[in-house]
Amino acid sequence: RPGDTARFTFAMAEGGRFSLKAALTHAPDYAQADVLLNDKPLARGYDAYANKVETRLADWGVVDLQMGENVLSVVLTGANPLAQKDRFFWGIDYLEITKSAE
């Protein structure tokens, strides 16, 4: 439901600037959400609706990651008008993290 939050933690062996991409599930019953990294916004109202189940790669750019634990948070904000009613799913298949040259 809107307002619900999921937190995903992941550890880094070193801190620094990294390119961050995420493979995200999109489907007819998937919701919109704000995505945060270590409490800083990455995406506002990201819409994971699609008329069929598919995976899309979201490019969240170059981010600062700290050595040790980092937290990716997903806060549900609503649903696309075309989405199935009263269904608020959201899925991260994997993160792609690469050291940035920036």
C-alpha positions in Angstrom: 0.0 0.0 0.0 1.2 3.6 -0.5 3.5 4.5 2.3 4.9 1.0 2.7 8.7 0.8 2.6 11.1 -2.0 1.8 14.8 -1.6 2.6 17.5 -3.6 0.9 21.0 -3.6 2.4 24.2 -4.4 0.5 27.8 -4.2 1.5 30.7 -2.5 -0.4 34.4 -3.5 0.1 35.4 0.1 -0.6 33.6 3.4 -0.8 33.6 5.9 -3.6 31.8 6.9 -6.8 30.0 4.1 -8.6 27.6 3.8 -11.5 24.3 2.2 -10.3 21.8 0.4 -12.4 19.0 -1.8 -11.4 17.0 -4.5 -13.2 13.4 -3.9 -12.2 10.4 -6.0 -12.8 7.4 -4.2 -14.5 4.0 -5.8 -14.7 0.2 -5.0 -14.7 0.0 -5.1 -10.9 3.2 -3.1 -10.1 3.2 0.2 -8.3 4.9 3.6 -8.3 7.6 4.3 -5.8 10.2 6.7 -4.6 13.7 5.1 -4.5 16.3 6.3 -2.1 20.0 5.4 -1.5 21.2 5.9 2.0 18.2 8.2 2.5 19.0 10.4 -0.6 16.5 10.4 -3.5 17.4 8.4 -6.6 14.0 8.4 -8.3 10.7 10.0 -7.5 7.5 8.2 -8.5 9.2 5.5 -10.5 6.4 3.7 -12.3 6.8 -0.1 -12.6 3.6 -0.6 -14.5 3.7 -2.5 -17.8 0.9 -4.3 -19.6 2.9 -7.5 -19.5 5.6 -8.9 -17.2 9.1 -7.7 -18.2 12.4 -6.5 -16.8 13.8 -3.1 -17.5 17.2 -1.7 -16.6 17.0 1.6 -14.7 20.1 3.8 -14.9 20.4 5.8 -11.7 23.7 7.4 -12.7 26.8 7.9 -10.6 26.3 7.7 -6.9 28.4 7.8 -3.7 28.6 4.5 -1.9 30.2 4.0 1.5 32.5 1.2 2.5 30.4 -1.3 4.4 26.6 -1.2 4.5 24.5 0.8 2.1 20.7 0.9 2.0 18.4 1.1 -1.0 14.8 2.0 0.1 11.6 1.7 -1.9 8.7 3.7 -0.7 5.4 3.0 -2.4 3.6 6.1 -3.6 0.7 4.9 -5.6 -0.3 3.2 -8.8 -0.5 3.9 -12.5 -4.2 4.4 -13.5 -3.9 1.5 -15.9 -2.5 -0.9 -13.1 -4.7 -3.6 -11.5 -6.5 -2.1 -8.6 -5.4 -2.7 -5.0 -2.2 -4.4 -6.1 1.1 -2.6 -5.2 3.9 -4.9 -6.2 7.5 -3.8 -6.8 10.6 -5.9 -7.6 14.3 -5.5 -7.9 15.9 -8.4 -9.8 19.5 -7.2 -9.3 21.8 -4.2 -8.9 24.6 -3.5 -11.3 27.4 -1.5 -9.6 30.6 -0.5 -11.4 33.4 1.8 -10.3 33.0 5.2 -12.0 35.7 7.0 -13.8 34.2 10.3 -12.6 
